[in-house]
Amino acid sequence: MALSPRQQLARRAQRNRTRLKSLSNGRPRLSVFRSDKNIYAQVIDDASGVTVVAASSLEGDKKQGSNAAAASEVGKLVAQRALEKGIKDVVFDRGGYIYHGRVKALAEAAREAGLNF
């Protein structure tokens, strides 16, 4: 039986997370969640199971929405917060989303702000 698009995304995300755990070498994971209206990013320490820092497009006085500019602002913000906590090297977990559009904008902004992945 064929999988629905939601099931395909969940299976792809789980496959990516399993592979990332084997390649991470103890580095925290920069996880991205993209909804229709917003984008969220968080740095997760899988060894202790704790979210270290998080950022989303919902923060601030005016909500930014769902475009590449908002995603790049979230990328800068999460990178800045991670650097304040002393985290410089992370593993990028795109969560099954293709590396394009808002996900790519967030990743490039986080790299420019100082995160290594």
MINUVEX-599435 format. One record per atom (N, C-alpha, C): residue number from 1; residue in one letter; x, y, z. Coordinates in Angstrom, 2 decimals. Example, Ala and Ser with C-alpha at 12.3 -4.5 7.8 and 13.67 -1.06 7.14 Angstrom:
<zaros>
+-----+------+---------+---------+---------+
: pos : code :    east :   north :      up :
+-----+------+---------+---------+---------+
:   1 :    A :   13.19 :   -5.69 :    7.80 :
:   1 :    A :   12.30 :   -4.50 :    7.80 :
:   1 :    A :   13.20 :   -3.30 :    7.80 :
:   2 :    S :   12.85 :   -2.25 :    7.08 :
:   2 :    S :   13.67 :   -1.06 :    7.14 :
:   2 :    S :   12.90 :    0.03 :    7.87 :
+-----+------+---------+---------+---------+
</zaros>
This chain:
<zaros>
+-----+------+---------+---------+---------+
: pos : code :    east :   north :      up :
+-----+------+---------+---------+---------+
:   1 :    M :    0.84 :   -1.17 :    0.00 :
:   1 :    M :    0.00 :    0.00 :    0.00 :
:   1 :    M :    0.89 :    1.24 :    0.00 :
:   2 :    A :    0.52 :    2.22 :   -0.76 :
:   2 :    A :    1.31 :    3.44 :   -0.88 :
:   2 :    A :    1.17 :    4.31 :    0.37 :
:   3 :    L :    2.22 :    5.04 :    0.67 :
:   3 :    L :    2.20 :    5.94 :    1.81 :
:   3 :    L :    1.62 :    7.28 :    1.41 :
:   4 :    S :    0.95 :    7.91 :    2.36 :
:   4 :    S :    0.44 :    9.26 :    2.12 :
:   4 :    S :    1.62 :   10.23 :    2.17 :
:   5 :    P :    1.45 :   11.42 :    1.64 :
:   5 :    P :    2.55 :   12.40 :    1.69 :
:   5 :    P :    3.02 :   12.68 :    3.12 :
:   6 :    R :    2.11 :   12.71 :    4.07 :
:   6 :    R :    2.48 :   12.95 :    5.47 :
:   6 :    R :    3.31 :   11.79 :    6.01 :
:   7 :    Q :    2.94 :   10.57 :    5.66 :
:   7 :    Q :    3.70 :    9.40 :    6.10 :
:   7 :    Q :    5.09 :    9.37 :    5.45 :
:   8 :    Q :    5.16 :    9.78 :    4.19 :
:   8 :    Q :    6.46 :    9.84 :    3.50 :
:   8 :    Q :    7.38 :   10.84 :    4.19 :
:   9 :    L :    6.84 :   12.01 :    4.56 :
:   9 :    L :    7.64 :   13.02 :    5.23 :
:   9 :    L :    8.11 :   12.52 :    6.59 :
:  10 :    A :    7.23 :   11.87 :    7.33 :
:  10 :    A :    7.62 :   11.35 :    8.65 :
:  10 :    A :    8.68 :   10.27 :    8.53 :
:  11 :    R :    8.56 :    9.41 :    7.56 :
:  11 :    R :    9.55 :    8.35 :    7.37 :
:  11 :    R :   10.90 :    8.93 :    6.95 :
:  12 :    R :   10.88 :    9.92 :    6.05 :
:  12 :    R :   12.11 :   10.56 :    5.62 :
:  12 :    R :   12.79 :   11.29 :    6.78 :
:  13 :    A :   12.00 :   11.96 :    7.62 :
:  13 :    A :   12.55 :   12.68 :    8.76 :
:  13 :    A :   13.19 :   11.70 :    9.75 :
:  14 :    Q :   12.55 :   10.60 :   10.01 :
:  14 :    Q :   13.11 :    9.61 :   10.94 :
:  14 :    Q :   14.39 :    9.01 :   10.37 :
:  15 :    R :   14.42 :    8.74 :    9.09 :
:  15 :    R :   15.62 :    8.21 :    8.46 :
:  15 :    R :   16.78 :    9.21 :    8.57 :
:  16 :    N :   16.49 :   10.50 :    8.35 :
:  16 :    N :   17.52 :   11.53 :    8.47 :
:  16 :    N :   18.03 :   11.64 :    9.90 :
:  17 :    R :   17.12 :   11.62 :   10.89 :
:  17 :    R :   17.54 :   11.73 :   12.28 :
:  17 :    R :   18.41 :   10.56 :   12.70 :
:  18 :    T :   18.07 :    9.35 :   12.25 :
:  18 :    T :   18.87 :    8.17 :   12.58 :
:  18 :    T :   20.27 :    8.29 :   12.01 :
:  19 :    R :   20.36 :    8.76 :   10.79 :
:  19 :    R :   21.68 :    8.94 :   10.17 :
:  19 :    R :   22.47 :   10.05 :   10.86 :
:  20 :    L :   21.81 :   11.13 :   11.23 :
:  20 :    L :   22.49 :   12.23 :   11.90 :
:  20 :    L :   23.06 :   11.81 :   13.25 :
:  21 :    K :   22.35 :   10.96 :   13.97 :
:  21 :    K :   22.85 :   10.52 :   15.27 :
:  21 :    K :   24.15 :    9.76 :   15.13 :
:  22 :    S :   24.29 :    8.98 :   14.06 :
:  22 :    S :   25.52 :    8.22 :   13.88 :
:  22 :    S :   26.66 :    9.12 :   13.41 :
:  23 :    L :   26.36 :   10.22 :   12.73 :
:  23 :    L :   27.39 :   11.11 :   12.21 :
:  23 :    L :   27.71 :   12.30 :   13.11 :
:  24 :    S :   26.96 :   12.50 :   14.18 :
:  24 :    S :   27.06 :   13.74 :   14.95 :
:  24 :    S :   28.32 :   13.83 :   15.81 :
:  25 :    N :   28.85 :   12.71 :   16.29 :
:  25 :    N :   30.03 :   12.71 :   17.15 :
:  25 :    N :   29.84 :   13.60 :   18.37 :
:  26 :    G :   28.67 :   13.58 :   18.96 :
:  26 :    G :   28.41 :   14.34 :   20.18 :
:  26 :    G :   28.02 :   15.79 :   19.97 :
:  27 :    R :   27.93 :   16.25 :   18.73 :
:  27 :    R :   27.53 :   17.63 :   18.49 :
:  27 :    R :   26.03 :   17.78 :   18.65 :
:  28 :    P :   25.57 :   18.96 :   19.09 :
:  28 :    P :   24.13 :   19.20 :   19.16 :
:  28 :    P :   23.52 :   19.28 :   17.77 :
:  29 :    R :   22.22 :   19.19 :   17.72 :
:  29 :    R :   21.50 :   19.15 :   16.45 :
:  29 :    R :   20.68 :   20.42 :   16.28 :
:  30 :    L :   20.84 :   21.08 :   15.12 :
:  30 :    L :   20.03 :   22.24 :   14.77 :
:  30 :    L :   18.83 :   21.73 :   13.98 :
:  31 :    S :   17.69 :   21.66 :   14.64 :
:  31 :    S :   16.49 :   21.08 :   14.06 :
:  31 :    S :   15.58 :   22.19 :   13.53 :
:  32 :    V :   15.00 :   21.95 :   12.36 :
:  32 :    V :   14.13 :   22.94 :   11.71 :
:  32 :    V :   12.74 :   22.34 :   11.56 :
:  33 :    F :   11.72 :   23.14 :   11.92 :
:  33 :    F :   10.34 :   22.77 :   11.64 :
:  33 :    F :    9.73 :   23.90 :   10.84 :
:  34 :    R :    9.10 :   23.54 :    9.75 :
:  34 :    R :    8.52 :   24.52 :    8.84 :
:  34 :    R :    7.03 :   24.25 :    8.73 :
:  35 :    S :    6.22 :   25.19 :    9.17 :
:  35 :    S :    4.78 :   25.08 :    8.97 :
:  35 :    S :    4.39 :   25.99 :    7.82 :
:  36 :    D :    3.13 :   26.04 :    7.50 :
:  36 :    D :    2.68 :   26.88 :    6.41 :
:  36 :    D :    2.86 :   28.36 :    6.74 :
:  37 :    K :    2.68 :   28.72 :    8.01 :
:  37 :    K :    2.71 :   30.13 :    8.39 :
:  37 :    K :    4.01 :   30.57 :    9.05 :
:  38 :    N :    4.76 :   29.67 :    9.67 :
:  38 :    N :    5.94 :   30.05 :   10.45 :
:  38 :    N :    7.06 :   29.05 :   10.26 :
:  39 :    I :    8.22 :   29.41 :   10.79 :
:  39 :    I :    9.37 :   28.51 :   10.77 :
:  39 :    I :   10.01 :   28.55 :   12.16 :
:  40 :    Y :   10.45 :   27.41 :   12.63 :
:  40 :    Y :   10.99 :   27.26 :   13.97 :
:  40 :    Y :   12.35 :   26.56 :   13.86 :
:  41 :    A :   13.28 :   26.94 :   14.73 :
:  41 :    A :   14.58 :   26.29 :   14.78 :
:  41 :    A :   14.97 :   26.13 :   16.23 :
:  42 :    Q :   15.60 :   24.99 :   16.54 :
:  42 :    Q :   16.07 :   24.78 :   17.90 :
:  42 :    Q :   17.33 :   23.94 :   17.87 :
:  43 :    V :   18.21 :   24.21 :   18.82 :
:  43 :    V :   19.43 :   23.45 :   18.99 :
:  43 :    V :   19.19 :   22.47 :   20.12 :
:  44 :    I :   19.32 :   21.18 :   19.82 :
:  44 :    I :   18.97 :   20.12 :   20.76 :
:  44 :    I :   20.22 :   19.33 :   21.11 :
:  45 :    D :   20.43 :   19.11 :   22.40 :
:  45 :    D :   21.51 :   18.24 :   22.87 :
:  45 :    D :   20.90 :   16.85 :   23.05 :
:  46 :    D :   21.20 :   15.95 :   22.11 :
:  46 :    D :   20.58 :   14.62 :   22.14 :
:  46 :    D :   21.12 :   13.75 :   23.27 :
:  47 :    A :   22.33 :   14.04 :   23.74 :
:  47 :    A :   22.90 :   13.23 :   24.82 :
:  47 :    A :   22.08 :   13.38 :   26.10 :
:  48 :    S :   21.65 :   14.60 :   26.40 :
:  48 :    S :   20.84 :   14.82 :   27.59 :
:  48 :    S :   19.36 :   15.01 :   27.28 :
:  49 :    G :   19.01 :   15.10 :   25.99 :
:  49 :    G :   17.61 :   15.23 :   25.60 :
:  49 :    G :   17.01 :   16.58 :   25.96 :
:  50 :    V :   17.81 :   17.65 :   25.83 :
:  50 :    V :   17.38 :   18.98 :   26.23 :
:  50 :    V :   17.50 :   19.94 :   25.06 :
:  51 :    T :   16.51 :   20.81 :   24.91 :
:  51 :    T :   16.61 :   21.90 :   23.95 :
:  51 :    T :   17.42 :   23.01 :   24.58 :
:  52 :    V :   18.55 :   23.36 :   23.95 :
:  52 :    V :   19.46 :   24.35 :   24.50 :
:  52 :    V :   18.99 :   25.75 :   24.16 :
:  53 :    V :   18.74 :   26.03 :   22.88 :
:  53 :    V :   18.23 :   27.32 :   22.44 :
:  53 :    V :   17.16 :   27.09 :   21.38 :
:  54 :    A :   16.29 :   28.08 :   21.23 :
:  54 :    A :   15.23 :   27.99 :   20.23 :
:  54 :    A :   14.91 :   29.38 :   19.71 :
:  55 :    A :   14.37 :   29.44 :   18.51 :
:  55 :    A :   13.92 :   30.69 :   17.91 :
:  55 :    A :   12.82 :   30.36 :   16.90 :
:  56 :    S :   11.94 :   31.33 :   16.67 :
:  56 :    S :   10.88 :   31.13 :   15.69 :
:  56 :    S :   10.50 :   32.45 :   15.07 :
:  57 :    S :    9.73 :   32.38 :   14.02 :
:  57 :    S :    9.26 :   33.59 :   13.36 :
:  57 :    S :    8.11 :   34.24 :   14.11 :
:  58 :    L :    7.68 :   33.65 :   15.21 :
:  58 :    L :    6.62 :   34.22 :   16.03 :
:  58 :    L :    7.15 :   35.26 :   17.02 :
:  59 :    E :    8.46 :   35.31 :   17.21 :
:  59 :    E :    9.05 :   36.20 :   18.21 :
:  59 :    E :    9.10 :   37.63 :   17.71 :
:  60 :    G :    9.17 :   38.55 :   18.65 :
:  60 :    G :    9.32 :   39.96 :   18.32 :
:  60 :    G :    8.00 :   40.70 :   18.38 :
:  61 :    D :    8.10 :   41.99 :   18.14 :
:  61 :    D :    6.91 :   42.84 :   18.19 :
:  61 :    D :    5.96 :   42.54 :   17.04 :
:  62 :    K :    6.52 :   42.42 :   15.85 :
:  62 :    K :    5.67 :   42.09 :   14.72 :
:  62 :    K :    6.02 :   40.69 :   14.23 :
:  63 :    K :    5.03 :   39.90 :   14.05 :
:  63 :    K :    5.25 :   38.53 :   13.57 :
:  63 :    K :    5.68 :   38.59 :   12.11 :
:  64 :    Q :    6.71 :   37.81 :   11.77 :
:  64 :    Q :    7.34 :   37.97 :   10.48 :
:  64 :    Q :    6.66 :   37.20 :    9.36 :
:  65 :    G :    6.03 :   36.09 :    9.65 :
:  65 :    G :    5.34 :   35.36 :    8.61 :
:  65 :    G :    6.14 :   34.22 :    8.03 :
:  66 :    S :    5.80 :   33.86 :    6.80 :
:  66 :    S :    6.37 :   32.64 :    6.21 :
:  66 :    S :    7.07 :   32.94 :    4.90 :
:  67 :    N :    8.16 :   33.72 :    4.96 :
:  67 :    N :    8.93 :   33.95 :    3.75 :
:  67 :    N :   10.40 :   33.72 :    4.06 :
:  68 :    A :   11.23 :   33.81 :    3.04 :
:  68 :    A :   12.65 :   33.54 :    3.20 :
:  68 :    A :   13.33 :   34.57 :    4.10 :
:  69 :    A :   12.86 :   35.81 :    4.07 :
:  69 :    A :   13.44 :   36.84 :    4.93 :
:  69 :    A :   13.20 :   36.51 :    6.40 :
:  70 :    A :   12.01 :   36.04 :    6.72 :
:  70 :    A :   11.71 :   35.65 :    8.10 :
:  70 :    A :   12.56 :   34.46 :    8.51 :
:  71 :    A :   12.76 :   33.52 :    7.59 :
:  71 :    A :   13.57 :   32.35 :    7.89 :
:  71 :    A :   15.02 :   32.73 :    8.14 :
:  72 :    S :   15.54 :   33.68 :    7.38 :
:  72 :    S :   16.92 :   34.10 :    7.61 :
:  72 :    S :   17.06 :   34.82 :    8.94 :
:  73 :    E :   16.06 :   35.59 :    9.35 :
:  73 :    E :   16.09 :   36.24 :   10.66 :
:  73 :    E :   16.09 :   35.20 :   11.78 :
:  74 :    V :   15.32 :   34.14 :   11.62 :
:  74 :    V :   15.29 :   33.07 :   12.61 :
:  74 :    V :   16.64 :   32.37 :   12.66 :
:  75 :    G :   17.26 :   32.16 :   11.50 :
:  75 :    G :   18.58 :   31.55 :   11.46 :
:  75 :    G :   19.63 :   32.38 :   12.19 :
:  76 :    K :   19.61 :   33.69 :   11.97 :
:  76 :    K :   20.54 :   34.58 :   12.66 :
:  76 :    K :   20.31 :   34.56 :   14.16 :
:  77 :    L :   19.05 :   34.57 :   14.54 :
:  77 :    L :   18.70 :   34.61 :   15.96 :
:  77 :    L :   19.11 :   33.34 :   16.69 :
:  78 :    V :   18.85 :   32.19 :   16.09 :
:  78 :    V :   19.21 :   30.93 :   16.75 :
:  78 :    V :   20.72 :   30.77 :   16.81 :
:  79 :    A :   21.44 :   31.25 :   15.79 :
:  79 :    A :   22.90 :   31.18 :   15.81 :
:  79 :    A :   23.47 :   32.09 :   16.88 :
:  80 :    Q :   22.92 :   33.28 :   17.00 :
:  80 :    Q :   23.39 :   34.21 :   18.03 :
:  80 :    Q :   23.18 :   33.63 :   19.42 :
:  81 :    R :   22.02 :   33.05 :   19.67 :
:  81 :    R :   21.74 :   32.46 :   20.98 :
:  81 :    R :   22.62 :   31.25 :   21.26 :
:  82 :    A :   22.90 :   30.46 :   20.23 :
:  82 :    A :   23.76 :   29.29 :   20.41 :
:  82 :    A :   25.19 :   29.71 :   20.72 :
:  83 :    L :   25.68 :   30.75 :   20.05 :
:  83 :    L :   27.03 :   31.23 :   20.32 :
:  83 :    L :   27.14 :   31.80 :   21.73 :
:  84 :    E :   26.07 :   32.44 :   22.23 :
:  84 :    E :   26.07 :   32.94 :   23.61 :
:  84 :    E :   26.16 :   31.79 :   24.62 :
:  85 :    K :   25.60 :   30.64 :   24.27 :
:  85 :    K :   25.67 :   29.46 :   25.15 :
:  85 :    K :   26.96 :   28.68 :   24.96 :
:  86 :    G :   27.80 :   29.09 :   24.01 :
:  86 :    G :   29.07 :   28.42 :   23.79 :
:  86 :    G :   29.01 :   27.27 :   22.79 :
:  87 :    I :   27.97 :   27.23 :   21.98 :
:  87 :    I :   27.82 :   26.18 :   20.97 :
:  87 :    I :   28.20 :   26.76 :   19.62 :
:  88 :    K :   29.22 :   26.18 :   19.00 :
:  88 :    K :   29.66 :   26.67 :   17.70 :
:  88 :    K :   29.46 :   25.62 :   16.60 :
:  89 :    D :   29.64 :   24.34 :   16.92 :
:  89 :    D :   29.50 :   23.26 :   15.95 :
:  89 :    D :   28.20 :   22.51 :   16.18 :
:  90 :    V :   27.41 :   22.38 :   15.14 :
:  90 :    V :   26.13 :   21.66 :   15.22 :
:  90 :    V :   26.00 :   20.75 :   14.01 :
:  91 :    V :   25.00 :   19.90 :   14.05 :
:  91 :    V :   24.61 :   19.06 :   12.92 :
:  91 :    V :   23.26 :   19.58 :   12.45 :
:  92 :    F :   23.11 :   19.83 :   11.15 :
:  92 :    F :   21.88 :   20.41 :   10.62 :
:  92 :    F :   20.86 :   19.31 :   10.36 :
:  93 :    D :   19.72 :   19.38 :   11.03 :
:  93 :    D :   18.62 :   18.44 :   10.85 :
:  93 :    D :   17.49 :   19.18 :   10.16 :
:  94 :    R :   17.35 :   18.94 :    8.86 :
:  94 :    R :   16.31 :   19.63 :    8.10 :
:  94 :    R :   14.95 :   18.96 :    8.25 :
:  95 :    G :   14.89 :   17.86 :    8.97 :
:  95 :    G :   13.62 :   17.26 :    9.33 :
:  95 :    G :   12.83 :   16.69 :    8.17 :
:  96 :    G :   13.49 :   16.24 :    7.13 :
:  96 :    G :   12.79 :   15.66 :    6.00 :
:  96 :    G :   12.39 :   16.66 :    4.94 :
:  97 :    Y :   12.56 :   17.95 :    5.22 :
:  97 :    Y :   12.25 :   18.96 :    4.22 :
:  97 :    Y :   13.42 :   19.05 :    3.24 :
:  98 :    I :   13.12 :   19.37 :    1.99 :
:  98 :    I :   14.20 :   19.50 :    1.02 :
:  98 :    I :   14.96 :   20.80 :    1.30 :
:  99 :    Y :   16.24 :   20.81 :    0.96 :
:  99 :    Y :   17.10 :   21.96 :    1.21 :
:  99 :    Y :   16.85 :   23.00 :    0.13 :
: 100 :    H :   15.79 :   23.78 :    0.34 :
: 100 :    H :   15.37 :   24.75 :   -0.67 :
: 100 :    H :   14.48 :   25.77 :    0.02 :
: 101 :    G :   14.47 :   26.98 :   -0.47 :
: 101 :    G :   13.55 :   28.00 :    0.02 :
: 101 :    G :   13.84 :   28.44 :    1.43 :
: 102 :    R :   12.82 :   28.33 :    2.30 :
: 102 :    R :   12.94 :   28.82 :    3.67 :
: 102 :    R :   13.97 :   28.03 :    4.48 :
: 103 :    V :   14.04 :   26.72 :    4.26 :
: 103 :    V :   15.00 :   25.89 :    5.00 :
: 103 :    V :   16.43 :   26.29 :    4.61 :
: 104 :    K :   16.66 :   26.52 :    3.34 :
: 104 :    K :   17.98 :   26.93 :    2.87 :
: 104 :    K :   18.33 :   28.32 :    3.39 :
: 105 :    A :   17.37 :   29.24 :    3.40 :
: 105 :    A :   17.61 :   30.59 :    3.89 :
: 105 :    A :   17.99 :   30.57 :    5.37 :
: 106 :    L :   17.31 :   29.75 :    6.16 :
: 106 :    L :   17.63 :   29.63 :    7.58 :
: 106 :    L :   19.03 :   29.07 :    7.77 :
: 107 :    A :   19.38 :   28.04 :    7.02 :
: 107 :    A :   20.70 :   27.41 :    7.17 :
: 107 :    A :   21.82 :   28.37 :    6.78 :
: 108 :    E :   21.65 :   29.08 :    5.68 :
: 108 :    E :   22.70 :   30.01 :    5.24 :
: 108 :    E :   22.86 :   31.17 :    6.21 :
: 109 :    A :   21.77 :   31.66 :    6.77 :
: 109 :    A :   21.86 :   32.75 :    7.75 :
: 109 :    A :   22.54 :   32.28 :    9.03 :
: 110 :    A :   22.27 :   31.05 :    9.44 :
: 110 :    A :   22.92 :   30.52 :   10.64 :
: 110 :    A :   24.42 :   30.34 :   10.41 :
: 111 :    R :   24.80 :   29.91 :    9.21 :
: 111 :    R :   26.22 :   29.79 :    8.88 :
: 111 :    R :   26.91 :   31.15 :    8.89 :
: 112 :    E :   26.26 :   32.14 :    8.29 :
: 112 :    E :   26.84 :   33.49 :    8.24 :
: 112 :    E :   26.98 :   34.09 :    9.64 :
: 113 :    A :   26.08 :   33.73 :   10.54 :
: 113 :    A :   26.11 :   34.26 :   11.90 :
: 113 :    A :   27.13 :   33.56 :   12.78 :
: 114 :    G :   27.74 :   32.45 :   12.29 :
: 114 :    G :   28.83 :   31.86 :   13.04 :
: 114 :    G :   28.71 :   30.40 :   13.38 :
: 115 :    L :   27.60 :   29.74 :   13.07 :
: 115 :    L :   27.50 :   28.30 :   13.34 :
: 115 :    L :   28.22 :   27.50 :   12.26 :
: 116 :    N :   28.85 :   26.41 :   12.67 :
: 116 :    N :   29.55 :   25.52 :   11.72 :
: 116 :    N :   28.77 :   24.23 :   11.55 :
: 117 :    F :   28.38 :   23.93 :   10.33 :
: 117 :    F :   27.77 :   22.64 :    9.98 :
: 117 :    F :   27.89 :   22.41 :    8.51 :
+-----+------+---------+---------+---------+
</zaros>
